[in-house]
Amino acid sequence: MAGFEIIKDISDKGTKLLPIASQAYVVNDLLTLAVGSTTWTPAASTTGYFLRKAIAMETVASTATSILAVELDGTETVRAESANNGNTSHNGDRMVLTDANTVNNTGTDDTGENVAFIQEGIAGATTDKRLIGRVVVGPGVNPDAA
């Protein structure tokens, strides 16, 4: 499994079609809706904690204009691929992303605005590079905006 996968969702929202930017997407990619945008794009290392986020439920070509996805509300427990081996001493750490399908688990608690994941545990062996936690989701408005 690569990317992000919901393993528990207390509200069971289901999937919906989201408009996307013209590029290819892979199942389990984390998507984000930038402030002022009408199309969802792949999350990145610069994805702000305050942005809306969703997980792709299908793979689509760059010619697609929409994607089946689950929009997150922050209550979901997810399993995520990580850049480095899992480490339970990182539980509670806030983490940025490497890209749309990988958490950058550096072993430090990130206090910046680009936090997108909070680790609660690891899945499998440490070398499986799988984390359990929550995607940080916001309303789509930067609270520091002027």
GIZIDA-V411784 format. One record per residue. N is the residue number from 1. RES is the residue in one letter. SS is DSSP state (2 for helix, 1 for strand, 0 for the rest). OMEGA is omega in degrees with one decimal (none if undefined). Layout:
BEGIN
N,RES,SS,OMEGA / N,RES,SS,OMEGA
END
This chain:
BEGIN
1,M,0,172.8 / 2,A,0,175.4 / 3,G,0,-174.3 / 4,F,1,-178.6 / 5,E,1,177.6 / 6,I,1,176.7 / 7,I,1,174.2 / 8,K,1,-179.4 / 9,D,0,-175.1 / 10,I,0,-179.7 / 11,S,0,175.2 / 12,D,0,-175.0 / 13,K,0,-176.4 / 14,G,0,-176.9 / 15,T,0,174.3 / 16,K,1,177.8 / 17,L,1,177.8 / 18,L,1,175.6 / 19,P,1,-176.1 / 20,I,1,172.9 / 21,A,0,-175.9 / 22,S,0,172.4 / 23,Q,0,-179.1 / 24,A,0,177.6 / 25,Y,1,-179.4 / 26,V,0,177.7 / 27,V,0,-179.1 / 28,N,0,170.9 / 29,D,0,173.8 / 30,L,1,-178.4 / 31,L,1,178.1 / 32,T,1,177.4 / 33,L,1,-178.1 / 34,A,0,178.0 / 35,V,0,178.4 / 36,G,0,-178.5 / 37,S,0,176.0 / 38,T,0,179.1 / 39,T,0,179.6 / 40,W,1,-179.9 / 41,T,1,177.4 / 42,P,1,174.7 / 43,A,0,-176.9 / 44,A,0,-179.7 / 45,S,0,-179.7 / 46,T,0,-178.4 / 47,T,0,-178.4 / 48,G,0,179.4 / 49,Y,0,-173.4 / 50,F,0,-177.3 / 51,L,0,173.0 / 52,R,1,-177.7 / 53,K,1,179.7 / 54,A,1,176.1 / 55,I,1,179.1 / 56,A,1,179.0 / 57,M,0,178.4 / 58,E,0,174.2 / 59,T,0,179.6 / 60,V,1,178.5 / 61,A,0,-178.8 / 62,S,0,178.6 / 63,T,0,-178.6 / 64,A,0,177.5 / 65,T,0,177.5 / 66,S,1,-178.9 / 67,I,1,175.5 / 68,L,1,-174.7 / 69,A,1,172.8 / 70,V,1,175.6 / 71,E,1,-175.7 / 72,L,0,174.1 / 73,D,0,176.3 / 74,G,0,179.7 / 75,T,0,-176.6 / 76,E,0,168.2 / 77,T,1,-177.5 / 78,V,1,170.5 / 79,R,1,-175.9 / 80,A,1,173.3 / 81,E,1,179.7 / 82,S,1,-179.2 / 83,A,0,-176.7 / 84,N,0,176.6 / 85,N,0,176.6 / 86,G,0,-179.3 / 87,N,0,-177.1 / 88,T,2,176.6 / 89,S,2,176.9 / 90,H,2,178.5 / 91,N,0,-177.7 / 92,G,0,179.4 / 93,D,0,171.5 / 94,R,1,-172.8 / 95,M,1,173.2 / 96,V,1,178.3 / 97,L,1,167.5 / 98,T,1,179.1 / 99,D,1,-174.2 / 100,A,0,-179.2 / 101,N,0,-177.5 / 102,T,1,173.5 / 103,V,1,179.0 / 104,N,1,-177.8 / 105,N,0,-174.4 / 106,T,0,-178.5 / 107,G,0,176.1 / 108,T,0,177.6 / 109,D,0,-178.5 / 110,D,0,-177.6 / 111,T,0,-178.2 / 112,G,0,-177.9 / 113,E,0,-176.8 / 114,N,0,177.1 / 115,V,0,-179.0 / 116,A,0,-174.9 / 117,F,1,173.4 / 118,I,1,-177.7 / 119,Q,1,174.8 / 120,E,1,-179.3 / 121,G,1,176.0 / 122,I,1,179.1 / 123,A,0,179.4 / 124,G,0,178.5 / 125,A,0,-179.8 / 126,T,2,-178.8 / 127,T,2,175.8 / 128,D,2,180.0 / 129,K,0,177.9 / 130,R,1,-179.5 / 131,L,1,171.7 / 132,I,1,179.0 / 133,G,1,-177.2 / 134,R,1,172.1 / 135,V,1,179.0 / 136,V,0,-174.4 / 137,V,0,177.7 / 138,G,0,-179.0 / 139,P,0,-179.3 / 140,G,0,-178.9 / 141,V,0,177.7 / 142,N,0,-177.9 / 143,P,0,178.5 / 144,D,0,-177.5 / 145,A,0,179.9 / 146,A,0,none
END
